[in-house]
Amino acid sequence: MTQLLARIDSPRDLRGLTYDQLEALAAEIRQFLVQTVDGIGGGGHLASNLGVVELTLALHRLFDSPRDKIVWDVSHQVYVHKILTGRKDRMATIRQFGGLSGFADRKESEHDAFGAGHAGTSISAAVGMAVARDLKGEDFYAIAVIGDGAMTCGMALEAMNHAGHLGLQRLIVILNDNAMSISPNVGALSRNVNKLRVDPLYRNAKREIGELVEHLPLGRQVWEGAKRVKASLRDLLVPARFWEQFGFEYYGPIDGHDIRELEATLRAIKKVEGKPVLLHVLTEKGHGVPEAAADPVKSHSGTYWLKKADPGAPPPRPSYSQVFAQAVQELIESDPRVVAITAAMLEGTGLAPVHAKYPDRVFDVAIAEQHAVTFAAGLATQGIRPIAAIYSTFLQRGYDSVVHDVVVQNLPVVFAMDRAGFVGDDGKTHQGFIDISYLRCLPNMVISAPKDERELRDLLYTGVYHDGPFAVRYPRGSGPGAATDRPMERIPIGKGEVLRSGRDIALVGFGAPVTECLKAASLLEADGIDATVINARFAKPLDAELLLEAARTTGGVITAEENVRAGGFGDAVLELLADHGLAERYLGALAMPDAVVDHGPQATMRHLHGLDAEGIAAAAREALAAKRGRVPSAAGIVGS
């Protein structure tokens, strides 16, 4: 660790440093960030953290964390904050199982005022903290640091409106304007905010007027006149009055990599009374590392330029996201009615190359999931076949629109839910653990999940030509390696398939666990247990005929899914069996736990929670033993 950084164990250690030392420290921190991210395998959020080094230093020098509350949005840019608040020596564990979270986490440090992994939450949370402060007669500052990508969330603007209405003092919103979320930002608001990036007139004029004002007599009339000239010039190019109409005092834009300017502005802001303040800060994603700044999309999640390709290594299997995107492209090319929609996740959903090829058929609506869903519904009313590609955890944010605008009207919208189930290193905020539960209760909704890549293509094709809402959920990462080079085919809705026949027990998998069920059946065979394996394909409607037959002709049924048990696939099967007098044949539900699951590799999480082959086989043995009376079983149910 470099010399200055080694001396920083808490924010108070920053306050005695000179500006030259701070600039040197910023360079050391950037070097440490690159080493940290590369050291954990090249994963992790890099570019966003490189862009906020000076801003984080300034905040921790001028404010008193944890007394003053700094709320980060989306909170994937908190690595520098973690380094400065006593977690420097644990940074090598970030996003690793049992290590530091890649996001702010209230359980991890008193300096993490609010946890978040979704965008647009910071201002609402900071408003809540400021109101609580006033109710309790306290006087700390609440500071929300929000990227302009997150400012496209309706929730952020709702919070601004409320804060201005309340006239909250000591509430500061810092608009970290780097023109990016993960991908370049879209939308009219972002275009207006970013005018300064393409027009140097304002930046040059601001500096020249500032120098002029410094040499003018300090008479009040001249000073106020100079400020009005400066404000008028600003308003030609940046929508300052937009923010002021929310009831905020607007400052900026300023250079977010100039510590002197940051600190001088923040000192002035701390003196504002009677209203909240918005500070507009211009930063560069990946700043200080040329490779990261040159490609902020790739460097958002790693040190790609440091990776050495192994010429002898076999090519990696395509991810489910890539398979999905290729299928979408084929559908777009074969049917003029098909379009795709995503909410600021072109890269994450795999749709970036499809968007590049068909920009008028793939829509990025910014971080606005609710709008994405209702936009899809509007398209569907006019005969278009929209595919809404939204992560499982993010579709939660558009749930009202799913119900009110799609389901009630029974419109043909396909919900492609990436990252369903265990999500890996992003952890608790990104786990896709409840989508089966929150969709299964909705009339008209079809819920499906593929066992492999080929079936993902077929289910997507089936959904596009279904006359009603259709959801297909699939996990992060690669599948088992099924071929994807044949034409897509329709799958009869509500029909599963028997992959292996047996007489002792039926293992019924939904989605990713199907592969583990097949492996578990092989393990059970070595113990003399003959297992049926069923690929359910659909959680709604169920293949009632197939499941009832399996319950009647085997010793019983165990289900496996990557969703919580409450309201999930297993509950659906139990309801079916109970309705037909076969409840005693339901031997267990293997599911994600009734808990907030932290970050860690998918394989590790599946093993911990009994959803790998060994866990499924062990559950089957226990269930059969209990059924035969050799082991007491209080509930008759195994699993999570």
N, C-alpha and C positions, 0 to 999 in steps of 0.2 A: 504494500500500500504506500502511496506517495506521501511526502513529508507533511504537507498541510492537512490533507484528508485524515491522516493518522491522528491528528490532534483534535478532531471534531467528534465529540461524543453526544452533544446535545445542542439545541439551537443557541443557547447562551454562549457557546464557544465561538460563534460567528461574530459576536458584537465588538470584539476588540480588533478585528482584522481591517487593514487598509483596503482601499479599492484595488490597488495593484495585487494585494494578496487574494482578494475575492476573485479577481479575474484568473489568477493562477489556480485557485481552488476549483473554479468552474471547469477549467481544462482537465484538472485531475479527476474530477467527478465524471466527466465524459469518458475519460480513459477507463475508469473503474466500471462504468456502466457497460461499456463494450466488453470488457473482460468478464463481467458477471454474466451477461446474457450469453456470451459464447461459452462460458464455463458450464452452463446448465444445458448444453446441447444446442445452442443457437436459437432457442425459443424464448419467448417472453417479449414484452412490449419495450422496444428500444427507441424508435424514432420519436414517439410521443414524449418520452422522458428526456431525451437529448434536447428537445425544444423548450423545456421549462426549467432548465438549470438555474439561470439567473433569476427568474421569477420566484422560484422556490427559495433561493438564498435571500432575496429581498423580503419576502413574506416572513421568513423566520427571524430575520434581523429586526424588523420593525413591529412585529406583533408577538404576543406572549402566549405561544401554544404550550400547554393545552388549555390555558385559561381562555384565550381567544380561540374561536372555533374556525378552523380552515376546512372547508368542505370541497372535495375534489370531484369533478364530473368529467369523465365517466369513472374516474379513479384508477384507470390503467396508467396514469402518468404520475404515480406516487412513489416511484422508486427513489427519486432524489429526496423526497420527504422522509421516506423510511431511513435512508442513509443518515440524514441529519437528526433523526429523533431516536437514536440509540439502537438501531437495528443493522448498522453497517457490517458488523462481524457475522451476521446471519444471512447476508444477501446471497451467498452461494446456495442457499436452500430455497430461494424464491421459486414458487410454482412447483416445487418438488414435494412428494408425499411426506407429510409431517413437517414441512417447512413453512416459510413465510408465504402469505397469500400474494398473488399478483395484483391485488386491489386493496383499497383501504378496508380495514377490518377492525371493528370496535373491540373485539376480543383480544386483538393482538397488541394494541397500544392505546394509551390514553390520548395520544396525539391524533389518532384516527377518529375524528369527531363523528363521522357518518360513513357507513359502508355502502358501496355501490358497485354494480357491474353493468347496469343499464344506464343509458344516457338520459339527461334532462332532469335529474332528481335534485341537483345541488341547490338551486335557488329556493325551491319549496322547503327543503330541509333547513336551509339557513334562515328563511323567514320564520319557520317554527321555532328555531333556537332563539332568534331575536325577540319574538313575542314572549317566549318562556322567560327570557332574561328580564324583560320589562315587568312581567307579572311578579317576578321574585325580587325586584328592586336591585338587580345587578347591573353591571356596566361594561361587559366584555364586547368585543367586536365579533360579528359573524361574517365570514368571508366565503363566498362561493366562487370557485375557479371553474369556469365552464368554457368548453371549446365552442367555436361557432358552429360546428356540426351539431352539437347538442342543442344549440339555440334554435334549431329547426323543429325541435319537439314542441308540440302545443303546450305541454305541461310547463315548460320553461317560461313561455310567454304568459301563461295563466298566473304563475308565481310572481312574475314581474308586475303584472297588473295589480295583484293583491298587495304586494309590498309598497307600491306607489300609493295605493289607496290608504294604507295604514300610515304612510309617512314615517316609516321606521328609520331611526337614526342608528348609526354604527352598524349598518348593513352595507356591505360592499360586494358588488358583483364584478368579477374580473372576467371580461370576455377575451379569452386566449385565442386570438384570431390567427390560425396558421393555414387557413383555406382548406383544411383537411379534416375528415373524421378518420376513417381508415382509407377510403377512397377520397378523391377530391369532392368537396361539398357541392350539392346541387340545390337549386331553388333561388327564387328572386331575392329573398333576404340575404343569403350568402353572397349573391352577386353584388348587391349594393354595399354590404359590409366590406367586401374585398376590392372595391374600386381603387383603393389606395395602392394596391399591389401592382396595378398596371398603369398607374398615372403618377409619375414622380412630382407633378406640379405641387401637390399639397405638401409633400414631405419637404421639398426645397423651400417653398414659401413659408412654411411654418418655422423653419430654422432661421430664415432671413428676417422675418418679422420679429421673432424672439430676440435676435441680436439687436434689431433696431430699438425695440422697447427698452432693452437694457441701457441704452444711451440717451433715452428721453428723460426730461425732467419728471420727477415723480409726482407732479400735480395730479389730483384725482381725475380731473376732466380729461387730460391727455391719456392717462393710464386706461380709463374706461373706454375712451375712443379707440385706442389701440386694440383692446380686447375685443371690441365689437367688430373691427376689421378682420381680426383673426378668426372670430366665430363665423363671420359671413363667408370667408374663404373656405372654412371647414365645411360649412353646410352645402357648398356647391358640390362637394365630392363625397361626403360621408353623411349618413342619415342620423346625425346627432339629435335632431329634433324628434326623430322616431322614438328614441329612448327617453327623451325628456317628456314626451307626452304620456309615458308610463309613470311620471312622477319622480324620475331619477335625475340627479345631477350627473351630467356626462363629462368625462375627462378622456382626452386622447384624440387620435390614436398615438401611442408612444412605442418606442423601440423596446421590445421585450427582452432584448439581449444586452441592453445598456443598464447596468446595475445602478449607476449614478442617477439616470433619468427615472428609473423605476422607483428608487427610494425617494427622490425629491417629490415625485407625484404622489406617492403613497402618504408621505408626510402631510402634504396639502390636503389630501382626501380625509385624513384622520380629523381634520379641523372642521369639516362640513357638518352643519347642524340642521336639523329639521327635515331631512329627507335622506333616502338611500342614494348610493352613488354607483354608477357603472363606469368602470375603467376599461377602456379599449386598448389592448396590448397586442402588438404585431410580433409574432414569433415565426420561426422556421422549423418545421418538423424535421428532425434529424440534424439540427444545427450543430456545427463544430466537428462533425465527422463527414467528410466529403461524400463517401460512398452512401451513407444513410440519407443525407440531404438530397443527393442526386436521384434516389429512388425511394421516397418515403413510404410508398405502398408496400414494397417488399420488406423494407427495414422496419416497418411497423411491428413485425413479429419475428425479429431475429437478425443475426449477423450473417446474412446469406453470402456476403462477399468473402467471408473467411472460410467458408466450407470448401473442402477439396473433394471433388468427385472421384469416386473409385471406378476406374474404367472397367474393372472386372466384375463389378457388382451388377446383379440383374436389375432391370428397370423396375421401379416400384409399381405396385398395383395401383390403378387409379382409385381415388377416394370416391365415396358415395356422392360427394358434392360434384366431382367431375363427371361421374356417370350420369347424374341428374342433369347437369348442364348440357351434355351431349344429347341426351334424349330430348330436352327442350328445344335444342337447335333443330333436330330432325322434325319435331312436331311443327315448329315455326315454318320450316321449309316445305312441309307437306300440306299445311292447312292455313290459309290466310286469316282464319279466325283466332288462332292461338297467339297469345301474348304472355309475357312473364313480367312479374312485379317483384321488386325487393325494396327493403327499407334501409338504404345506405350500406348494404352488404353484398355488393357485386362480387367482390373477391371471395368473401366467406361462403357464399352460396354456389360459387363456381361460375356465375353468369357473366363475369367480366368479358371473356372472349366472345360470348354470344351477343352481348350488348355492343361490342365494337363492330361486329359484323351486321347486326340488325338493330341499330339505335332507335328506330321507330317502332320496334316490337318488344323491346325490353325496357322497362321503366324503373328508374331508381327514384323513389319519392322522398328521399332523405329519411332522417330518423323519425318516422311518423307512421308507426305500425297501424294505428287506428285508421288513419287516412288510407293507408295501403289496402286495407280490407274493404272499406266502403267504396274506394275507387274501383276495386275489382268487382264489387257488386254492381256499380253503375255500368261498367263495361258489359257485365253479363246480361243486364236487361236489354242490351242492344245486339244480342246475338254473338258477342265475342266470347271466347273461351279462355278466361284468365287463369294463370297459375301464379299464386301468391307464395313466393319462396321466402319464408320467415322462420328463423330458428324457433324451436319449441319454446324456449324460455322467453323469447321476445313476442311470440304470438299472444302470450298472456296479456300484453299491454293493449292488444286490439280485440279483447274478448267481447266487449260490448258490441262492437261492430260485427263480429262473427255471429252473435245471437240476433241482434236487431235487424241487421242489414242483409245478411246472407241466409241464415237458417229460417227466420220467420217468413221470408219471401221465397224460400226453397230455390235459391239461385245456383246455377252451375259454376261454382268457384272451387278450384283445386287448391288445397293448402298443403304445400310441400314443406314439411317440418324437419329441417336439418337439426343435427345435434340433439336428437331425442335420446333419452336415457343418460347413462354416465357420460360426462363430457370431457373428463380429463383435467388438464392443468388449470383451466379457467375457474373450476371449482364451483362453490356454492351458488353464486348468482346465475350461473349458466347451465346448471344441471337441468336436463329435460325430463323432469320427474312427475309431472302431473297432467300432461296433455291428454292422455287417454281418459283420465277422470273428468277433466273439464269439458271434453268434447262428447263423451259417451252419453251424457245426460241430455244432449240436444236432439230434438226430433229432426228427422230428415238427414242427419249427418251419417256418412259412411266413414269408418275409421279402418285404415289398413296399414300393414307394415310388411316389408319384404324380408325374405330369409337371405337374399343375396342380391348382387348387382343386376343380374338379368331380371329378377322379379321386380326390382325397383322400376326398371324401364316399363315393364308390362303393367304395373299398377298405375304408373303415371299416365300411360296411354288409356287405361281403363277409366281413370278419373276424368280425363279431358272430355271423354265422350259419354259421361254419365250426366243425366239431367237433374242435378242437384248438388248439394255440398259434398265434397269428397276430400278426406284428409289422408295423406300418406306420410308416415313418420319413419325416419331412418337415422342411423347413428353417425357420429363423427368418425372420420378415418376410413380405412379400407374394409371391404368385405372379404368373404372367403375366396374370391377370385373367379366367379362365374363369368362365362363368356358374354360379351355385350355386342357382338357383331352380327346378330341376326335381327330381322324386323321385329318391332314391338307387336305384341298380341294382346287382345282383351282377355281378362280373367273374369269368369262369372262372379259377380258380386255376392259375397256371403258364402263362398265355397273355399274350404281348406283342402289339404291333401295329406295322405298318409305316406310318409317317407320310409317307414319301417314298421312291420307288423309283429306284434308279440301278444302274449296271453296274460302276463303277470301284472303289468301296470302300463298306463298310457302317460307319456310325457308330452304335454301340449305347449309348444313354444309360440310366442308372438313376436316376430321381428328378429332382432339379433340373437336372442337366446336359442333359436331353433338349431343353429350350428352346434351350440353347447349341448343341447338335448341329444343330438346324434352321437356326440362324443361320449356323453354319459351313458347312453344305451350300450355302447361298446364296453365301457367299464363294468356295467351291470352284467353283461353277458359273461364276463370272466367269473362272476359270482353265481352263475346259474340262474340269473333273473332275465326273463325274456320281456323286453319292453317294446311297446308301440311308440313311435314318434310321429307326432302330427304337427304340420306347419299350418297354423290357424289362418294366417293371412289377414283375417278380418276380426276386429274386436266388436264391430257393429256393422252389419248384422252378423251374428255368429252362424257357423255351419251347424245348426242344431242337429241335423240327421247324423252327421259324422261324429259329433261329440257325444251324443246319447248312445250311439252304437259302441263307441270306445268305452264308455262307462259301464255298459251292460256286459261287454265281452271280455273285460280285463278285471283285475283286482281293484281298479280305481284310477283316478285321474289326478295328476299333479300339473299345475300350470306354471309357466315361467315367463316373466316380462320385465322390461326395464321401465317401470313406472311404480309409483307407490301402490300398495295393495288397495287402499280405500278407493272404491269406485273404479278400479282398474279392470284389466282383462280377466284376472282371476275371479273377481267378484261377479263379472258377467257370466262366467262359466258356472259358478256356484248357483247363481240365480236360475240359470237354465236347468241345471240338474234338480234343484229343489222344486221347481215348477212341475217336474215330471216324476217326483217321488224318488229321486236318486241322490239325495243330498249326502247319504252315507258313503257314496262312491267318490265323493270329493275328498281327496287325501291331503291336499296341501297347495298353498300358493307361495311361489317364490317370486319376490318382488324387491324393489328398492325399499330401504328402511323408512319408517315413519320418523324421519330426522332430517336435519339440514346436512347434506353430505358435502364434505370438504373436498379440496382438490387432491388429485392423485391420478396416476395412470389408470386407464379404463380396465386393463387386465387386473391390476391390484384391487380396484374397487369391486369388480365382479367376483374375485376370489373372497374378499372380506365379507361380502354379503350373500355368498352362496349361489351366485348366478353363473359360475363357470361349470365345466363338466364335472369336476370333483364334487362341488357343492350340490349340484342337481342329483348326482348319483347317491350321495350320502343322504339326501332328503328322501329319495325313493326307498333306500334300504330301511330308513327309520320308519317311514310310513307303513311299509309292508310288515315290518316287525310288530309295530303297534297294532296293526289290523289283525294280526294273527295271535295277539295277546301275549307276546313275549316281552314287550316293553310297555310300561304304563304310559298312557298319553292322555293328559288332562283335557286337551281341547280337540284332539283328533286332527289338528292342523299343524303343518310344519312350515318353515320358511319365515320370511320377514313379516 
